[in-house]
Amino acid sequence: MRSTTHKAASNDIFACLQSDTPDWDFLHAHRLLNVFTSVANIQEKVDGNTPSTLRHYVNAIETGIRLSPPLSSGTTLTFRDIILASWFASLAFSTLPPSPEPNNILDAIQDRASTNHLPHFDDTSLALVHAVHHASDGFIHAMLDPITGTLPNVVLFPDQAQMLSVVVFASPHTTSDVWAALHSGQSTYEVKTATSSALLTLARRIQEGALIADLGLDIPHCSSDALVLLLHYLALSLFPSASAFNDTGVVLCGMSSNAASNTPRVACGRDVARLYYEKGLQIDPTHPHLLSNFGSLLKDAGHNTCAVGVFNYALQLHPELDIALVNMANTLKDMGRPADAIPYYLKAVTINAGLVDAYCGLSMSMNAVCNWTARAQHSADHWLTNTIVICEENLSELHRQNIGILGERSVDDWLLNVALTTSRPQCDHSLRRWVHRFYLFTDVSDGRQPLLNEGSFLIRLIDWYRTRMQHRRYVETYGETLYSEEASYSQPRAAPTAKLFGFVLSSASLQKVPTVLPFHTFTLPLPSRTIRRIAHRNALRVSHNIMTQISPDRVPLLPRPPWKRRINVGYVSSDFSDHPLSHLMKSVFQLHDQDRFCVFLYATSPSDGSVFRQYFEHGDFNFLDVSSWSSVDIVNRIEEDHIHILVDLGGYTRGARNEIFAARPSPVQISLMGYAGTLAASWCDYLVCDSITCPVDLFARVQAYRKQSLNYCCQHSDFGVPHTYFVTDHKQSYRHGENLSVEERAQMPAEKLWNDEIKCRTDLRRALFPDLPFSCQNIFATWLRILARVPCSILWLLRFPTAGEAYLIQTAKEWAGDEITSRIRFTDVAEKDYHIYRCRVPDLFLDTSEVEIDCILSSVLWAGTPIIACTWPSHRHKMSSRVAASLASATGFGEYMVVSSRDEYEERAVALGNSMCYTVQPNGDGEISGDLLDLRRRLFLNRDTMPLFDTERWTRNLEKAYRMAWKRWVDGSMFRMSDDGCIWVKDDIDVPIRMD
């Protein structure tokens, strides 16, 4: 009843303004405006973002508009007029200089507007809002972005935004007493601040999920993100406060990279956001959120030292500012200083116990420095437990987005677009399933489902639609042609396309992502469904971003059938540089069968000048530096190159450009090497893995095919290669230890090779540990028990980060005593070549349980050092926790190194360690023997023939999978649920083992 009373009262007040009553007191106008805003705020608390609530904010804004003299008797300006006029003015600003005024838009205004009202930006007496009021609907269509089909996001510089209200609200009736009052005096200040506040509040409501349709604007093709930005511009121009500049900067930072701007360099709002922060700080140099956000922007741009300086200044002024504390801690953590970050995180959670970012960062930093006592679930502070709980709550909250947008169209409209994906009528069973899906969102007879995220469903639907439409066009143009002898083809025939996806998606707010990032899930004890949902939320955000740049109704261009059986394979990475990924994959691209594959490399990061980058730039393949290109330009280039299979080497790692893949420039898209886990993205068709790292029953289609539970891990299909998914390049790149080629080494007597290795290893051990006579929390306890059970053994750890050493020593003393602790040794990080050289020093390398450093493991095995790897039943759903077992198995000696439980892990390590026997010869020399040394000998002598280091064999097997994937796409079996969707490759080559 309360909300009904509010609605009636506000409508009565608003009716007074619309009536032909005598002039009312302008000096008190701001009070009436504040009434509407207050009523809206109260109703929002009671009813939420209902249409009537939003209309109260609109009424408040329109109150200010009605201070302007009417155009003619009975004509009143509306909120819609202001929005459209502001959009036009923003577009005009964004194209000046040097572009002329957008004549096509002016022509549309002239359809019905008097020429006296046409805007000229050198004339402050223009009547833009009046001209727009009389313009036809063609005016809106003239402003649409030709790529996205929506009213565009427009990037304005601060001085341009400040001029917006002057241009929009200026009137030729300058002699009017009322209008004159609007430009002077205290009453003007009050009206402007009140109107600005109403605009910002309305923008926040839209950001929180309110539908644009509920505003009653009747502006088609209006996206929520673009409208929110425009409302901020208007608010700032009316009242340019420090807070307004801050809020506008925040919106710009969250924008996708597609926007109209007056400079080609401005690819995203972040560049311009800095100008807004700086402008705001000129008004108020002590503004807490401006300082914090400005520092975050500097951090994201890679200026960490400057960011720390800004945060320090902010915290001197506002020592209790929780968000600045978290931002400072995040920056220090990213700079490799987790120990310095911890005090800031601790203070932040003390001030604000509900700060999600602080708990997550604190848990990660505690783990980085091995401070497990404070991180543990049973500790007094239980940061880890809080992080996990907050993560689950965060995911649940993200479902409450974009409720109601699918209901803007009927079920029949949606079914019509689904039908476009096939040239054949749908069967009754398929039709019923689609009807059921859409009724979940559009049927409100029993009340709306509050936890259905319609925006995410719509994005997945668009991805599904585009892949099917691309395949349909291919088949209709080329038939089921796998390969062709024709060098050129005519353009594909146009097929019917959807028209409503862009219209409906424009109403959806940008998909939000959880605080816990996908990469964080490697070290958090989360169930498989939670890990997948975190990745999936990030995938949705990526898809939504690119759909604001490329129309969601657009069907990707078709590649021509592979000419002369050569499939075009594109690899996209930000790591074509001196990076572990390049170290491991360096030879793969050159080893591709040039008669069957044409290789393209797209580098999304600039050159680091390293020998690795130079190798790629001058290699015998198509290399292109696209680091300065927009995502849209990269997508267009990939389509122009007719890429059949596109490979993502980044995943959710730093520097990845996943928007490229979300645009679907290639029929088949694959995730390989860069990210050891599921992307949970509809734009990733396959994950390259093996049977150890990714058990087949964890894949979605396998579970659906076998009618098992939905608690799956991987949303895409399995792309299983034999032996191991992990590729190495040691056989080609790291032979300088012996300075022997593969052929020379094969001819060398085994005893000579082995004796030389023993001498080299002994000398290196003495150099590293001259004082020795002739070494995550649960795993550390296991290591300490192994130390206790293997006499005279030492535990050799990397000093990284440095702060972790003290915590490990303290923990070891508490758990195992001083004698065991004295046998723990630390050394610093080494250069790559020396690191590989010294990997021969340890007798046994112990695997970790959470995240394995796979590039280090491969170097250890190349040196001949055995490892103990575990398939960890508790981590069966984590690919990153099973890589070591995969690598060990690919040596051919996995039965000696791979175990299946923690108890077996400890027993195997103790047995191998105690097998070592040192025998003194009569001449005083010593001789070491035992099972561990025998295993080392086998690994060392067979490294040139074992699958793990046979890069050429690995590449050939990958090529088999590529050909199978292309065939499945062409014949359509990739889209049918008649099988589990997996591709498994068999190795045709036997593995020779040298036992001498």
N, C-alpha and C positions, 0 to 999 in steps of 0.2 A: 504493500500500500504506500510505503514511503516514496518509492521511485515513481509511482503514478502521480502522487501529489507534486513532486518536483517537476515532472514533465508538464503537467497542466499549468503550473505557475509560470514556468519559463515560456511556454507558448503564449500566455497572455501578455507577458512583457514584450515578447518579440512582435506580437500583433500590433502593439501600440506604435512601434517604429514603422511598421508597414502602412499604417493608416495615414490619412491626410489630416493629421492633427496639427495644431499650431507648432511653431519652432519650439524645441525644448532646450533646456539649458546645457550648452556644450561644455561649460566648465565642470559639470558633474558627470560627463559622459563616461569617464573611466570607471566610475563606480558601477554603472550599469553593466559595463563590459566585465568587470570583476564578478558581478553577480552570476552571469552566465558561466564563467570559468569555475566559480565555486560550486555551483549546482552540478556541473559536469564532474568535478572532482569527487563530490559526495556520491553521486550516482555510480561513478566508476567503482567506488569502494563497495557499494551495495550490490550492483548488478554486473559489474565488469564492463568490458568494452562492447556494450550493446549499441545498435544504431542510434537510439535516442540519446545515449551518452555522448557519442561523437557529434551529434547535431548541436548539442549545447556549445561545444567548442567552436563549431562553425558559426553559430549564432553570435558568439562573442566577437569573432573576427569580423563578421558582417556588420556588426554594430558600428565599428570604426569606419567601414566603407561607406555607410549611409550618412556620414558627416559630409561627404562630397555632394555637391548639388546634383540633382537628377538630370539625366540627359534630356528628358522631356516629361511631360505629365504622365504619371503612371509607370514610368520606367525606373527600375531600381537595380543597382549593381549588386552582383553576387560574389560569393567566394569562388565560384567556378571562373568568373571573369578575371579575378585576381590571379588565379593559378595559371590560366592560359596566357594572360598578358606577361606574367613573370617568366613563363617558359620562353615566350617569344623574345623578350628582352634579354634573357640569359643567352639564348642562341645567337642573338645579334652581337652581344658583347664578346662571345667566345670566338666569333669569326672576324673580329676587328683587332688591330689591322692585320693583313692588308686586304682581306677579302671584302667585297661589297656587301651591302645588306642583302639578306636572302630574298631575292625577288619572287621566287615561287610562293613564299609565305605571304609576302605583301600582296601578290596577285589574289591569293585566296581571301585576304581581308577585304580587298576591293570588290569582291563579289557582291557584298551587301552593305559595306560601310561607306560612309561619305569620305571623299578624298580629303576633307578638312580634318578628319581624324587620323589620317595616316601618320605613323611615327617617323620622325627624322631625329637622329640622336644628337645632332648639334643644336637642337631646339628644346629648351627646357619647358616650353609651354605645350608640348605634345599631349595628346589625349589617347594614349595607348589603350588603357583599360576600357575606355568608351568605344574605341574602334573594335576591340575584340568582342565586346558585348553584342555588337550588331553583325559580327562576321558569321559566315556559314560554317557548317561542319567540315567543309573542305579545308578550312584553316588548320584544323587539327591534323588532318591527313598530310598536309604539306609539311608539317613539322616532324613527322615520324622518321625515325632512323631507318634508312633503306635496308640495313643489314638485319636488325633485330625486329623491325616492324612495330616498335614501341616508341613512345616519347623518350628522348634520350636523357641519360645522365649528362649534365653539363658541368665542366670544371671552370669555375670563375676564380680569378685572383681576388684577394681581399678588397682592393679598391674598386673592382668591378661590382662585387657583391654589395658593397656599401652604397653604390649608386642605384641599386635595383628599385627601391621604393620611390626614389625621385622620379625615375622614368615611368614606373607603373602608375603612380598615384597623381602625377602632375595633371593639371587641368587647364584648359584655355580660359576658364571662368575665374581668372586670377583676381577679379575685382570683388568677388563674393566675400562678404564679411566672415562667413563661416570658414571658407577655405583659408582666408588670411589668418584666422585664429589657429588653424591647424599647424601653421608654421612658426608660431611664436608663443611664448609664455609657458607657465607651469602646467596648464591644462594640456598643452601639446605633449609635454614630457610624460605626463601621466597616461595619456591615451596610447602613446607609442610604446611605453614600457608594458602596459597591460596587453596590448595587441601582440607584441613580441612574445610575451609570456604564454599567451593562448596558442600562438603558432608553434612554439617549442613543445608545449604540452601535447598538442595534437600530434606532432611528429613522434613524440615518445610513445603515444598510444599505438600508432601505426607500427613502430618498431617492435612493440610488444605483441603484435599479431592482429590488430584491428584490420578489418577488410576495407579497402578503398571503396568498394561498392556500398558500404554502409554510410559513407559520407554523403551520398546522393549527388555526387559531382557530375555524373553522366559524361565522363571523359573516358572513352575507350582507349585501350592501349597505354594506359598509365600504370607504370610499375611503382610498387610501393617504395623501393629504394630511391628512385629518381624523385618521387614526390617528397620524401623525407628530406632529401638534400635541398630541394627547392624551398621547402618551408623554413629550413635553417637559414638559407640566404635571405629570405624575406624578413625573418625575425632579426637577423643581424643588421640588416639595412635600416630597420626601424629604430633599433636600439643597440648600437655597437658596443656591447659590454665585453669585458674579458671572458665571462662565462659563455657568451654567445660565440665568440671566436673559438673557444675551446670545444664547444659542442659541435660546431661546424667542422673543425679539424678532425674530430673523432669520426664523424660520418664519412668524411673524405678518405680517411685511412681504411675504412671498412669497405670501400667501393671496389668493384672489379676494375680491370684495366681498360675497359671500353668507356670512353667518354668524349664528348665534344670539347675541344679546347682550341685556343688561339695559337698554340705552338705545337709542332709535330713531336717535340721531345716528351711532352707530358703524356705518358702512357698510363699512369694511374694517379689516383687522388693523393697518394702519400707524398708525392713531390710537392704538391700545392698545400697540403695540410701543414707542412712545416711553416709556410708563410703565415698561415692563420695563427699558429701557436706563437710565432714571433710577434705578430701584430697584437695579439692579446696580451703578451708579456710587456709590450710597450705601455699598454693601459694600466696593467697591474703586475709589476715584476715579481710579486710575492704570491700570485695566485697558485694554490697548491696543486690543483689538477692540471693546470696548464704546464707547470714545471714537470710533473710526473709524466704526462703524456708526451711532452717534448722530448724528455729523456728516453722514453720507450721508442719513439720514432727514430732517434739517433742510434739506439741499440739495433733496431731492425735493419737499419741501413749499414750496419757494420762498424759504426763509430763508437765502439764500446768505451774507450777512454773518455771521450767527451760526454757520453751518457752518464758515466759514473760521476763526473764533475757536476752535472746538472742535478742528479739525485742527491749528492752530498749537500748542495746548496738548498734544495727543497727540504731536506730533513733537518738542516740547521734552523730553517724558519718554522717548519712544522714537524717536529720530532715524532709525533704520534700519527702521522699520516700513513695508514696501513698500506695503501696501494703503492705509495712511493717506496716503502720498505720492501714490498714484494718485488717491485720492478728493479730496485737496486740488487736484491738477492739474485734474481733471474739473470741479470747482466753479469754478476760475478761468477755465477755457476757456468754460464756460457763461455766465460773467459778461462775456464779451467781452474777456478778458485772456489770449489765447493765449501771448503773449510771457512773461508771468509764470508760466504753467503749464509751460513747457518745462523749466526746471531741475528741477522735481519729477518729471516724467516721466523725465528722463535719470538722475536718482539712483535711481528705482525700477527701471529696467531694468538698472542697474549692480548693484544688490543682488540682483535676481531676474530673470535673463535669460529666464525662461519666462513672465513675467507678460503675458498676452494684452492686458488692458485698457491697460497702459502703452504697448505698441507702437502700438496703434490710436490712442490719444489723442495720442501723440507725433507720429505721421504727420500727423494732422489739424491739429495746432497748427503744425507746421513749414510745412505748406502754407498755413495762414492768414496767416503772417507772411512768406510768399514766400521762406523759407529752403530753396530747392530743392537746394542743394549737399549738405546733411546728409540731406535726405529722399530723394535720388535713389537709384536701384537700383545705380548704379556707385560710390557713395561708400563710405568705409571703414566707416561704421556701418550703412548700408543699412536704415534704419528701414522704408522703404516695402516693400522686398522681404520683410523679416521679417513685416510686417503681412499681406501677401498669403499667405505660406506658412502662418502661424498661422491665418488665416481658413479656408483649405482643410482644415487638420487639425481645426479646430474643427467644421466641418460634418460631417466623417467620424465624429468621436466622437459626435455627436448622434444618429447612427443606432442606437447601441447603447443603446436605451431600450426598456423594456416588452416584452422578449422573453418570449413564452409566454402572453400574456393571451388571444389569440384561440383558443388551444388549450383554453381552459376550456369551450368549447362545440364541438359537432360541426359538420361542414360542412353537414349537413342542417339544423341549427338556423339557421345563417346564411342558407342558401338560402331557407328559409321566410320570413325577414324581407325578403329581396330581392324575393320573389314578391308581397309585400303592396303593392308600389309600382304594380302594374298590375292591372287587372281581367281581363286576358287572360293565358293561359298563355304562358310564355316559349318562344321557338323553341329548337331543339336547339343552334344555334350560340351563342346568348347564354348558355344554360345551361352549355355546356362552358367558356366563357370565365370564368364566375363560379366554377365548380368549380376551375378552374386557379388562379385568384387565391387562393381560400381555402386550397388545398392548399400554396401557397407558405409559409403560416404554420403550418398544423396538421399537416402530414405531417412527422414527425420520424424516419422510418424510416432515412433516410440522414444523420442528424445535422441539428441546427437551423442555419438560415441565420443567422449571427451579425450581419449588417449590415442586417437587415430591421427597421425601426422599426414594430412592430405598433401602437403607440399612434397614430402619425400616420396609418397606414392606416385604423384604426378611426375616427378623427375625420373623415377624408375620406368614409368610408363613411356615417357619420351625416349629414354635410352632404348627401351625394347622396340618401340616403333621405328626409330631411325635405323637400327641394325637390320630389321626385317625389310624395311623399304629399300635399303641399299642392296640387299640380296635380291629382292624382287626385280629391281631395275637391272641388275647384272644379268639375271636369267632371261629377262625379256629382251635384252639387247644382244647378249652373246650366247645364250643357251647355257647348258652346263659344260662350258668349255674350260678344261683345266689348263691347257697350254695352247699356243697358237703359233703358226708360222708366218702370220701376217704382221707386218711391222706397224701398221696403222689401222684404225677403225674409224668409222663415222661416229659422230656424237651420239651418246645414248639417247634413246627415245624418252621423252618426258612422260612421267607417270603421275597420276593424281596424288596430291599431297594434302596433308592436314592443314587446317587454317586456324584451329582454335587453341593449340598448345601455347603459343606465344601470348595470346590474349589472356588465358587463364593464369599462366605462370607469372605474368606481370603483376597479378594481385598478391602473389606470395612473397612473404618476407624472406630474406636470405637465410638459408639453412644454418643453424647454429651448431657448433662443435663442442664436445666435452672438454673440460680442462685437461684431463689426462690425455696426452697425445698417443698415437699408435706406437711410437717407438718406446714410450714409457712402459707399455704392457709387457715388454720382454722381461722386465725385472720385477713386476708386480704379480703376486699370487692371485690371478684372476681366472675365472672359469672361461671356457672357450667361447661361450655365447657373448659374454661381456667384451672379450677381446675383439670379436667380430663386430659387435655393435659400435665400438669406439672407432674402428677402422671405417665402418660403413657410414657413420655420421660425417667423417672427414671426406669420404668419397662423394657424398651428397652435396657438401659445400663446394667441392671442386666442380661438380657437374653444374650446379646452379650458377656459379661464377661464369663459366664459359657460355652458358645459355643466355646470359645478359649481353654477351658480345657477339654471338652467332645465333641467329634465330632458331629457337627449338623446333620450328616447323621445317627447317632446312634439312634435306636429306644429303648426306655426304656424297661427294663426287665419286665416280667409279674408277678404279684402276683398269687399264686394259688387261686382257688375259696375258699371262707371262709369255713373252716372246722367245721362241726357240727354247722353251722349257726353263727359262731363267726367271726364278722368283725374285722379286725385289724385296729385300729385307732391310728395314731401317732400324737403327739403334739410337735411342735418345738418352743422353746422359749429361749431367753437369760435372762428371768426374773423368773426362778425357784429359787428364793432367797427371801430376805426380801424386797419385791417389791409389790406395790398395786395390780398388776395382780395376784400374788400368794395369797395375802390376800383375793381376791374375788373368785378365782377359786380353792382354796385349796381342797375342798371336792368333786369337780366335778369328778375328776379322780377316786376317791374311790367309788363314788356313781354309776358309770357305771354298768349296768347289766352284771355281770361277765359271765353269760351263753350266752350272745349275743355279747359281745364286749371284745376284748383283747386290753388293753391300753399300749402304748409305749410313754415314755417321752424322748425327746432328748434335753438335756441342752447344749446350745451353749455358756454359760459363766461358768467360774470356780466357785467353791463353795465359798460362803461368810461366811460359818461357822454358819449361822443363824439356828434357830429352824425350819424355813420354809424349808430350803434346806435339813436339816436332815430328815424332814418329807417325802419329795419327794424321797430322796435316800433310805429310808427304807420302803417305802410304798408297798402296795400289787399290784404293777404294774411293768412293765419293764422300769427301769430308766437307762439312759446311759449318762454319761458326755462326750460330744464330743467337748468340748471347744477348745481342742488343735488339733483337726482333720481338715484336709482340706475339702473344700466343696465337692470335688470329693469323698473322703473317706466316708463322711456322706451320700452322695447320694447312694453309693454302699451298705452301711449298711442298709439303709431304704429299698432298693430293696431286700436285703437278708432277711429282716424281713417280707417280703411279705405284706407291708402296703397297704391296700385298700383305706383308706381315710387319707389324711395328712392335718393337721390343722396348719395354720400359726397364732401364737399368738403375732407376732411382727409388721408385716406390715412395714411401713416406719419409725419406731422408732429406737432410738439409739441401736446398738448391734444386730439388726436383720440380719439374714443370708438368704436373699431372693434368692441368687444363688441356694440354695438347691431346692427351689420350681421351679425355672426356668429350672432346669434339668429334671423336670417331673418324679420323682421317684415313683409317686403314680398315679393311674388312676383318682381319684377324689381329688381335692385340694380346701381348704376352708379357708377363712379369718374370724377370730373370735376374738372379744374383744380388742386386743392390739392396733388397729388403727381404729379410728372412721371415716372412709371414704373409698372411692374407691381406690383400688390399680391400677385400669386401666391396668391390666396385663393379657395377654393371658394365663399365667400359674396359674391364680386364677379362678376357675370355679364358685364359689359361695361366696357371702358375707352374713354372718349371721346377720340378722337385724330383724326389725319388721315394722308393717305398719305405725307407727308414725315416727320413725327415718328415714325410707327410703320409701317414697311414691312409689308405684309400677310403676307408669308411668315414673319414672326417669331412668329406666333400659333400656339398649340398645336394647335387644331382644324384650322387650315389645313395644318399640316405632317402631321397624322394623316390628313387627307382626301387630301392629295397624296402620302402615303406617303413623306415625307421624314424627316430625322433628328429625334431628340428634343432636339436642342440649341436649343430654342426659347426665346424671351424672355418672352412673355406667356401666362399660363395661362388667362386669360379670353378672350372674343371681342372682335373689333374693332367699334367703334361709330364709324365714320368719317363725319365731317362735311366739307362742302366748304370749300375755301380754307384754313382753319386751325381747330384745336380751341380755340385761345386766344381768349378773349373780352376786349373792352376796353370802357371806358365814357367815353373821352375826348370823344367826340362830344357826349355829354350833360353831362359834369361839368367839362370844362376848356376852356371857350370864352372865359374872361375875358381872355386875351391880346389878342384883337381886339374883344371885346364885341359880337360879331355872331352872330345866330341863323343856323341853317342856311339859311333862306330868304333872309335879308339878304345872306349871304355869296355865295349863288348869283347874286344880281343885281349884285354888285359887279364892276366891270371887273377883269380879271385883272392888268393892268399896275399898277393902283392897289394891289391886294392885295400884289403882289410887291414893289413899291417900298417900301411900308410895312414889310414884313417885313425887307427888306435894311437899312433904317435902324435898326430895332429890334435886329437882330442885330449890326450894327456897333457900336452904342452899348454893347451888353452885352459884346461881346468886349473893348472898350477898358476897361471897368470891371473885368473879371475878370483881364485880362492887360495892364496898362498899359505894361509894358516892351517889348511886342512891336511891331515895325514892322508895317506891314500885310502852340499847336499845340502761368496755370500755366507753366512753364519753357520748353517748346518754343514756345508762342505768344508768349512775351515775346521770345525770340530773333528770331522773325519780325517782331515790332513794331520791334525795334531795326534790323533790316535795312531795313525800310520807311523808318524815319527817315533812315537813311544815304542812301537812294536818292531821297528827296524833299527837295530843298534847302529850308531855312528852315522845315521842318515842326516841330511840337512834338507830344509825346505827353502827353495830359491824363489823369491817373489820380485816382481817389478815395483820399483818405487814410483808409483803413479796412482793417485796424486801423492805428493810428499806427505800430506797430513794423515794419510791412511796408515803410514808406518807406525806411528805412535799408538793409534787405536788397536792395531793388530798385536803389537807387542804387549800392550796392557791386557787385552783379551786372552792372549796365550798364557800369560803369567797366572791369570785368574783360573783358567781352565786346566792348564797342564803343568804349571810350576816353572821354576827358573831354569832347570836343566834342559827341558824340552825347548823352552823359549830361546835359549842360547844357540840353538841349532837352526834358527830362522835367519836367513840372509837376504838383504835387499840390494839390488843394483839399479842403475838409472836406465832410462830409455836410450836405445842405441840407434844409429843410422841403419837403414834397411840392409845394406850388404853385410855389415858387421853383425847385425841381429841374426841373419840367416847363418852366418859363419859360426856364431857362438851357440846356435841351437843344438850342436852336437855335444855340448858339455853335459847336460843332465842325463842321468841313467833312465829316468822315467818321467813323462809329462802327465800331470793329473788334470783331467777335465773338470770344468765347473758345471754346476747344475742349472744355472739360469741362462746366461748369454755366453756363448763360446766365441772367442776371437778366432774366427775361421781362417783368416789369412795367416795368423801365427801358427795355428795347428798344421796347416799345409807346409809351412817352413820347417816346423819341428820334424814332421814325417820325412820331408826331403833330406834332412840331415841324418836320417836313420834312427832317430830317437823314438822308442815306442811310447805309446800313450795308453792311458786307461780312459775309455769312453763309456758312457752309460746311456741307455735308451730311456731312462727315467720315466717309469710308468705314470708318475704324478704330473709329468710335463708332456704327456703324449700329444696334446693339442698345440704345443709350442714348437714350431719349426726351428726357432733359434736355439732351442735347448737340445736338439738332436743332430746338429751338424757334425759334431766330433765323431759320433758313431757312424755317420755316413762316410766321412773321410777315412776312418780306420777300416771300414769294410771294403772300400775301393782300393786298398793296398793289396788285397788278396790274403791278408793275415788277420782279418777281423775277428776270427774265433779266439785269438789270443788276447785281443785288446778290448773287445766290446762285452760289457756286462749288462744285466737287466735290473739290478736293484742296488740300493746303497750298501747293503751288507756285502753283496758280492763284489762291489767296487772296492771296498776296504780289504776284503780277503785276497782279491787278485793282486792288488798293489803290494800287500805285505808278502805274499808268496813270491812274487817276482823280485821284490827287494831283497828278501832273505835268501834267494837262490844264488845271489852273487857270492862267489868264493874266491879269496885271494890266497894263492899258494906261493910260498917262497921257494925258489929254486936253489940248488947247491951253490950256484955262482953268485947268489945274492939278489938276482933279479926276481921280480914277482910276475905272476900270471893270474889273470882274472878269468873266471869261467862261470857258467850258470845259464839258466833258461833266459834271463833277461838279456844277457849278452848275445845268446844265439838268436833271439828275436831281432835284436839290433842289426846283427850281421845280415839276416835275411832282408830286412827293410832296406839296408844300405846297398846291397848288391843287386836288388831287383827294382830299384827306383826308376830306371829308364824304361822298364817294360810294364810296370803295374798300371792299371787303368787310371789311378788317381793323377798321375803326371803325364798321361798320354793325351795331350791337348788335341792332337789331330783326330784320334779316335773319338774323343768327347764331341768334337765339332761335327764329325760325320753322323753320330747318333742324334745330335740336335737337328741336323739337316733332315734326317728321316722324319723326325717329329714335325718339323716345319711343313714338309710335303704332305704329311697326313692331315695336318690342321687345315692346309689350303684346300685339300680335297673335301674334307668334311664341310667347309664353308660353301664351296661351289655346289655340292650335291644336296645341301640343306640339312644334312644329318646333324650338324652342329646345333640346329634350332629345335630339333625334335627330341621329345623325351622318351624315345624308344630304347635308349640305352643309358648308361651312367655318365656319358659325356667325356670319359677319360681317354687319354691317349697314352699307350704304353709302348715303349721302344725296346726291342731286343738287340743285344750285341751279337754280331756275327763272328767276332774274333775271339779265339781262345786266349787265355791269359797265361803266358809261359812263366814259370817260376824257377829261378836259379837257386839251387839248394847247396851248391858247392862252397 
